[in-house]
Amino acid sequence: MTDSVQEDEVRRAAQHTRRRFLTVSGAAMALAFGTNLASRATAEAVAVNLRSDPFTLGVASGDPLPTAVVLWTRLAPEIFDPMGGMPDKTFQVQWQVATDERFRHVVRAGTATARPEYRHSVHVDARGLEPGREYFYRFRSGNHLSPAGRTKTAPERRASALRFGIASCQAYPDGYYTAYRHLAEEDLDVLLFLGDYLYENAVNTVAGDRFDTSADVPDFFQTSPVTLDQYRLFYSLYKADPDLQAGHAALPWIVTWDDHEVVDNYAGAVKGAIPTADFLVQRANAYRAYWEHMPLRTEQLPQGPDARLYRRFDFGDLMQVSVLDTRQYRNAAPSPTITGEEQMNWLLDGLGESRARWNVIANQVMMAEQRTTLTDPPRLNVDAWDGFTEDRRRLFDGIVERGVEGVCVVTGDTHTNYANDLKQNFADPNARTVGVEFVGTSISSGRDGFDTSPQLDLQLQANPNTKFVNGQRGYVTFEVNRDRMRADYRVLPYVTQPGAPVSTRTSFVVERAEPGLKDV
């Protein structure tokens, strides 16, 4: 079946089931969300499969508040079935929150409805919890009990210490998610995931560099996703990974997307030669599948091709986290912008009003200037903030004008570790340092990676504000107190085979009273 024929069938099927409407460039357009109708034989088979475990995609928690946290799961006994092996009807799912991992002291419980239009995903906003406290949670559907997850609420007022991590970029074919096994043992309070949770690239039938014949995947993963059901199937493949499930079950995540959750290097409503209307349909499908598979509140539920993913979290008076979306609002004309006007105003207002000791900006693409040559003018990465210098100038000037202290930007995207001083003027090495940027490498994207290379050495030479570059896989952990932040770059020697050890490649500290990176 060709892609065009499949898309026509999907749209015709959706006309009789779940239709969504949206506005594109001022014109009303019906959006078929890509729902494939099961045949009678398939429908009869999935009814029997309800007797099997529906919690194949694990559990997750996220977006912690002082008295609330989002709990997530999805009923999907058959991960490679477009319907997840579920019939087209609602199911009731019970949930519990306890103060102990054996659930002897249950403090909150309830019932959530898993709806077929959201592929039986469940997003419980568990409220009435105590600030800064560890909890355990689980779900039940019929006779099936989910794995238990650990989560933690944010502190409410004065806080003295916090531990968090950052991760990004986990292309399934490129390697194993061993890093999450190690991250789950780090005893962190929260993880910031900075984009590229999945890749829209086709996955071959032997799962790329995952040298394990048991990891064979169906042929339909050799087609890049466009429809909603195709994106859903990619999430099922990724989330079925046991190491990723362990990472989710260990702590709450605060997530944002980058480009690969939709398609590589898209900008706003534009992607190459794809007509805008067609691309916005694809973006709507991708955004919807993303929400269905992430521990997000209903406020983040997309409306067609639009979703409000930028948001803010307070961890008492110790740390504020502003989560950005640097993809959805990009625009090249009349004035290039990476954030859009509304999001930039929101960011600057939040920073100006913050009373936190540390102001963390969770960001997708590198904010520091990144010269990749020694030529004049240099070659820059215009997909990152180097392509939107007016937005960067406005942000840095706004930080200085508002007297914002303790600014720390955390970034993904590059599949490389960087540590950068953020200069108000990168052309002047003696310019004011407005904050620091910690860029985390990938979990698996780029395969095994390398410690260094001539190109990375050149970047250190070309960028005086860059203090560290490393091309291995891994993640970054942070220890924060009221006066100091420490970052540890945790790396793995390989990801194309399972079981790699983890070690600390280097560490930096930042003093709140003296912005800038210092070696440990």
C-alpha positions in Angstrom: 0.0 0.0 0.0 1.4 3.4 -1.0 1.6 6.3 1.5 -1.0 8.2 -0.5 -3.5 5.4 -0.6 -3.0 4.7 3.1 -3.5 8.4 3.9 -6.7 8.4 1.7 -8.0 5.4 3.6 -7.2 6.9 7.0 -9.0 10.1 6.1 -12.1 8.3 4.9 -12.1 6.1 8.0 -11.8 9.1 10.2 -14.8 10.8 8.6 -17.0 8.1 10.2 -15.2 8.0 13.6 -13.3 10.8 15.2 -13.1 14.1 13.2 -11.2 17.2 14.5 -11.4 20.6 13.0 -8.8 23.3 13.0 -8.0 26.6 11.2 -5.0 26.8 9.0 -4.0 30.2 7.6 -7.5 31.5 8.2 -9.2 28.7 6.3 -11.3 26.0 8.0 -9.9 22.6 7.4 -11.1 19.2 8.6 -8.3 17.2 10.2 -8.4 13.4 10.0 -6.3 12.2 12.9 -5.2 9.1 11.2 -7.3 6.5 12.9 -7.2 3.1 11.2 -10.3 1.0 11.7 -9.7 -2.6 12.7 -11.2 -5.4 10.7 -13.7 -7.8 12.4 -11.0 -10.4 12.7 -8.7 -7.9 14.4 -11.5 -6.7 16.6 -12.3 -10.2 17.8 -8.6 -10.9 18.4 -8.0 -7.8 20.6 -11.0 -8.6 22.7 -9.3 -11.9 23.7 -6.0 -10.1 24.3 -7.5 -8.0 27.0 -6.7 -10.9 29.3 -3.0 -10.1 28.8 -1.0 -7.4 30.5 -2.2 -3.9 29.4 0.7 -2.1 31.0 3.3 -2.9 28.4 4.4 0.7 28.1 5.1 1.2 31.8 4.2 4.1 34.0 5.5 7.7 34.3 5.0 10.8 36.4 5.8 14.4 35.6 5.2 18.2 36.0 5.5 18.2 39.8 3.9 21.0 41.8 4.1 21.4 45.6 0.9 19.5 46.1 0.3 17.7 42.8 2.0 15.5 40.2 0.8 14.0 36.9 0.6 10.2 36.8 0.6 8.5 33.4 0.1 5.1 31.8 -1.5 3.7 28.7 -3.4 0.5 28.2 -1.8 -1.3 25.3 -1.6 -5.1 25.5 -0.4 -5.2 21.8 2.2 -2.6 21.3 2.5 -3.1 17.5 -1.3 -2.8 16.9 -2.6 0.6 15.9 -5.3 0.4 18.6 -2.8 -1.0 21.1 -4.7 -4.3 21.2 -7.7 -2.5 22.8 -11.4 -2.4 21.6 -13.0 0.9 20.7 -14.5 1.6 24.1 -13.7 3.3 27.3 -12.1 1.5 30.3 -11.9 2.4 33.9 -8.4 2.5 35.5 -7.8 2.6 39.2 -4.9 4.5 40.6 -3.2 4.8 44.0 -0.6 7.0 45.6 1.2 5.8 48.8 3.9 7.0 51.0 5.6 3.6 50.9 6.6 1.3 48.1 4.5 -1.6 49.5 1.4 0.6 49.4 0.5 0.0 53.1 -0.2 3.7 53.5 -2.3 4.9 50.6 -3.0 8.6 50.8 -4.8 9.2 47.5 -6.7 7.0 45.2 -9.3 7.3 42.4 -10.5 6.1 39.0 -9.6 7.5 35.6 -11.2 6.9 32.3 -9.0 5.5 29.5 -10.6 6.7 26.2 -10.1 5.1 22.8 -9.8 8.5 21.1 -6.6 9.1 23.2 -5.5 5.4 22.7 -6.5 4.6 26.2 -3.8 6.8 27.7 -4.4 8.0 31.3 -3.2 11.4 32.7 -4.1 11.6 36.4 -3.5 15.0 38.0 -3.0 13.6 41.6 -3.6 16.5 44.0 -3.8 17.0 47.7 -0.2 15.8 48.3 2.4 17.2 50.6 5.2 19.4 49.3 8.7 18.1 48.8 7.7 14.5 49.6 8.5 11.2 48.0 5.5 9.1 46.9 4.8 5.8 45.1 2.0 5.2 42.6 0.5 2.4 40.6 -2.5 1.6 38.4 -5.0 -1.3 38.1 -7.1 -2.4 35.2 -9.2 -5.4 35.8 -7.0 -8.1 37.3 -3.8 -6.4 36.0 -1.6 -4.3 38.3 1.0 -2.0 36.8 4.6 -1.7 37.9 5.0 0.8 40.7 6.6 4.2 40.1 8.4 6.6 42.4 7.7 10.3 42.2 8.3 13.5 44.2 6.5 16.7 44.7 8.2 20.1 44.5 9.1 21.9 47.7 6.7 24.8 48.5 8.7 27.5 50.4 12.2 27.6 51.5 14.4 24.8 50.1 18.0 24.2 50.9 19.0 21.6 48.3 17.8 19.8 45.1 19.2 17.2 42.7 18.1 17.1 39.1 19.2 15.8 35.7 18.9 16.5 32.0 18.6 14.1 29.1 17.8 14.3 25.4 18.0 12.7 22.0 17.3 8.9 22.1 17.1 7.5 18.6 15.9 4.0 19.0 18.0 2.4 16.2 21.2 4.0 17.3 21.7 2.2 20.6 20.5 0.9 23.9 19.0 3.1 26.6 21.5 1.9 29.3 21.9 5.4 30.5 18.5 5.4 32.0 19.3 2.4 34.1 22.1 4.4 35.7 20.1 7.6 35.8 17.4 5.7 37.8 19.9 5.0 40.5 21.1 8.6 40.8 18.5 9.6 43.5 17.4 12.7 41.6 14.3 14.8 42.4 13.4 15.5 38.8 14.6 15.0 35.3 14.4 17.7 32.6 14.0 16.0 29.2 15.0 18.5 26.5 13.7 17.1 23.3 14.0 14.4 20.6 12.2 11.8 22.6 11.7 9.9 19.4 13.0 10.2 15.9 10.8 10.2 12.8 13.4 8.3 10.9 12.5 4.8 9.7 13.6 1.9 11.9 15.0 -1.1 10.1 13.9 -4.6 10.7 16.8 -5.6 13.0 16.5 -2.4 15.1 19.7 -0.8 13.7 22.6 -1.0 16.1 20.7 -2.9 18.7 22.5 -6.2 18.1 19.7 -8.4 19.5 17.5 -10.5 17.2 14.7 -10.4 19.8 14.5 -6.7 19.0 13.1 -7.2 15.5 10.4 -4.8 14.6 7.6 -4.9 12.0 8.2 -3.7 8.5 5.9 -0.7 8.9 8.6 1.0 11.0 10.6 1.4 7.8 8.2 4.2 6.9 8.6 7.6 8.6 5.4 8.5 10.5 2.9 11.0 9.1 -0.5 9.9 10.4 -1.5 9.9 14.1 -1.5 6.1 14.3 2.0 6.0 12.8 3.3 8.4 15.4 1.5 6.4 18.1 3.2 3.2 16.9 6.6 4.8 17.1 5.9 5.9 20.7 4.9 2.3 21.5 8.2 1.0 20.1 10.2 3.5 22.1 8.3 3.3 25.4 8.3 -0.5 25.4 12.1 -0.4 26.1 12.7 -1.6 29.7 15.5 0.8 30.4 13.4 3.8 29.3 10.6 2.5 31.5 13.0 2.2 34.4 14.0 5.9 33.9 10.4 7.0 33.9 9.4 4.9 36.9 12.3 6.3 39.0 11.4 10.0 39.2 9.1 12.7 37.7 10.0 14.1 34.3 9.4 17.6 33.0 9.5 17.2 29.2 9.7 19.4 26.1 10.0 18.6 22.5 12.5 19.6 19.8 12.1 18.8 16.1 12.3 15.0 15.6 9.1 14.5 17.5 7.6 15.9 14.2 10.2 16.0 11.5 13.9 17.1 11.4 14.6 20.8 11.4 11.0 22.1 11.0 10.4 25.7 11.9 6.9 26.7 13.0 4.4 25.9 10.2 7.2 25.3 7.6 9.1 22.2 6.5 10.8 22.4 3.2 8.6 21.8 0.2 5.7 20.3 2.1 2.6 22.5 1.6 1.8 24.4 4.8 -1.7 22.9 5.2 -0.4 19.3 4.8 2.5 19.9 7.2 0.1 21.4 9.9 -1.9 18.2 9.6 1.2 16.2 10.2 2.2 18.5 13.1 -1.2 18.1 14.7 -0.8 14.3 14.5 2.7 14.4 16.0 1.6 16.8 18.8 -1.4 14.7 19.7 0.6 11.5 19.9 3.2 13.3 22.0 0.7 14.4 24.6 -0.9 10.9 24.7 2.4 9.4 25.7 3.8 12.0 28.1 3.0 12.8 31.7 1.4 16.1 30.9 -1.7 17.9 32.2 -4.8 18.6 30.1 -3.7 22.2 29.7 -1.0 20.8 27.3 -3.5 18.9 25.2 -3.1 20.1 21.6 -5.8 21.9 19.8 -5.2 20.8 16.2 -1.6 21.8 15.3 -1.2 24.1 18.4 -0.1 23.2 21.9 1.0 25.3 24.8 4.1 23.4 26.0 6.1 26.3 27.4 5.4 26.5 31.2 7.1 27.2 34.5 7.8 25.3 37.7 8.9 26.5 41.1 10.9 24.4 43.5 10.3 26.5 46.5 12.5 29.6 46.6 15.6 27.6 45.5 15.0 27.0 41.8 12.6 28.1 39.1 12.5 26.2 35.8 11.2 27.9 32.7 10.5 25.3 30.0 10.8 26.6 26.4 9.4 25.6 23.1 11.8 26.7 20.4 10.1 25.0 17.5 6.4 25.8 17.3 6.8 29.6 17.1 9.8 30.0 14.9 9.5 32.5 12.1 12.0 33.7 9.5 10.1 36.9 8.5 9.7 39.8 8.9 12.0 39.4 12.0 13.6 36.0 12.7 12.4 34.6 16.0 13.0 31.3 17.8 10.5 31.9 20.6 7.8 34.1 19.2 6.8 37.4 20.8 4.4 36.0 23.4 6.8 33.3 24.7 9.7 35.8 24.9 7.6 38.2 26.9 6.5 35.3 29.2 10.1 34.3 29.7 11.4 37.8 30.5 8.4 38.5 32.8 8.9 35.3 34.7 12.7 35.9 35.1 12.0 39.4 36.3 9.5 38.4 38.8 11.4 35.3 40.1 12.5 35.2 43.7 14.3 31.9 43.3 18.0 31.6 44.0 18.5 29.8 40.7 16.7 30.5 37.4 17.0 27.5 35.1 15.9 27.7 31.4 15.1 24.3 29.9 16.0 24.9 26.2 16.3 22.7 23.1 19.1 24.1 21.0 22.4 25.7 21.9 22.0 29.3 23.2 25.7 30.2 23.3 27.5 31.2 20.1 29.0 28.1 18.5 31.7 28.9 15.9 32.5 25.7 14.0 35.3 27.2 12.0 38.2 29.6 12.6 37.3 31.6 9.5 36.0 35.2 9.5 33.0 35.3 9.3 32.7 31.9 11.1 30.3 29.1 10.2 27.5 29.0 12.7 24.6 26.7 13.5 21.6 28.7 12.3 19.2 26.1 13.5 20.2 27.1 17.0 20.1 30.5 18.7 22.9 31.6 16.4 20.3 31.9 13.7 18.2 34.2 15.9 20.7 36.6 17.4 18.1 39.4 18.0 16.1 37.1 20.3 19.3 36.1 22.1 20.3 39.8 22.5 16.9 40.7 23.8 17.0 37.8 26.4 20.5 38.6 27.6 19.8 42.3 27.8 16.6 41.6 29.6 18.4 39.5 32.2 20.9 42.3 32.9 18.2 45.0 33.0 16.1 43.0 35.4 19.0 42.1 37.6 18.3 38.4 37.3 20.9 36.2 39.1 21.6 32.5 39.1 20.8 32.0 35.4 21.5 28.5 34.1 20.5 27.3 30.7 20.2 23.5 30.1 20.2 22.3 26.5 20.0 19.2 24.4 20.0 18.6 20.6 23.7 18.4 19.7 24.6 14.8 20.8 27.6 16.4 22.4 28.5 17.7 25.9 29.3 21.4 26.1 29.9 23.8 29.0 29.5 27.4 28.1 29.7 30.8 29.7 26.9 33.0 28.3 28.3 36.4 27.3 26.2 39.5 26.8 28.5 40.1 23.8 30.2 37.0 22.4 32.5 39.1 20.2 34.1 40.5 23.4 35.7 37.8 25.6 35.7 40.3 28.5 32.0 41.0 28.2 29.7 40.5 31.1 28.8 36.9 31.8 25.0 36.7 32.2 24.8 33.0 33.0 26.0 29.6 32.1 24.8 26.9 29.7 25.2 23.1 30.3 24.6 21.2 27.0 23.9 17.5 27.6 24.8 14.8 25.1 22.4 12.2 23.7 21.1 9.1 25.4 21.7 7.1 22.2 21.6 9.3 19.1 24.8 9.2 17.1 25.7 5.7 18.3 28.8 5.2 20.5 30.3 8.6 20.1 33.9 9.6 21.1 35.7 11.4 23.8 37.2 14.1 21.5 38.0 14.8 17.9 39.8 17.4 15.8 36.5 19.1 15.1 35.7 19.3 18.8 39.2 20.6 19.6 38.7 23.3 16.9 35.5 24.4 18.6 37.3 24.9 21.9 39.8 27.0 20.1 37.2 29.0 18.2 34.9 29.6 21.2 36.7 31.1 24.2 33.4 31.0 26.2 33.2 27.2 25.8 35.1 25.4 28.6 34.4 21.7 27.7 33.4 19.6 24.7 32.9 15.8 24.7 31.2 13.5 22.2 30.3 10.5 24.3 26.7 9.4 25.3 25.1 10.0 28.7 23.4 12.7 30.7 24.2 15.5 33.2 23.3 15.6 36.9 23.1 18.7 39.1 23.4 19.3 42.8 22.0 22.7 43.8 22.1 24.5 47.1 21.4 28.1 47.9 24.8 29.4 46.9 26.3 26.9 44.5 25.4 24.6 41.6 27.5 21.6 40.6 27.2 19.8 37.3 28.5 16.3 36.7 28.8 15.0 33.1 28.0 11.3 33.2 29.2 9.4 30.2 29.0 5.8 28.8 31.8 4.3 26.7 29.3 2.6 24.3 25.6 2.2 23.6 25.5 -0.1 20.6 25.7 -3.0 23.0 23.8 -3.2 26.4 25.3 -3.0 29.8 27.8 -0.2 29.5 29.2 1.3 32.8 28.8 5.0 33.6 31.5 7.4 34.9 31.9 11.1 35.5 33.9 12.7 32.6 34.2 16.1 34.2 32.5 18.5 36.7 31.9 22.2 37.0 30.6 24.4 39.7 28.9 27.8 39.5 28.7 30.3 42.3 25.5 32.3 42.4 27.4 35.4 43.5 29.9 35.0 40.7 28.4 33.9 37.3 30.7 31.7 35.2 32.0 28.1 35.1 34.7 26.9 37.4 36.5 23.5 37.3 36.0 21.2 40.2 
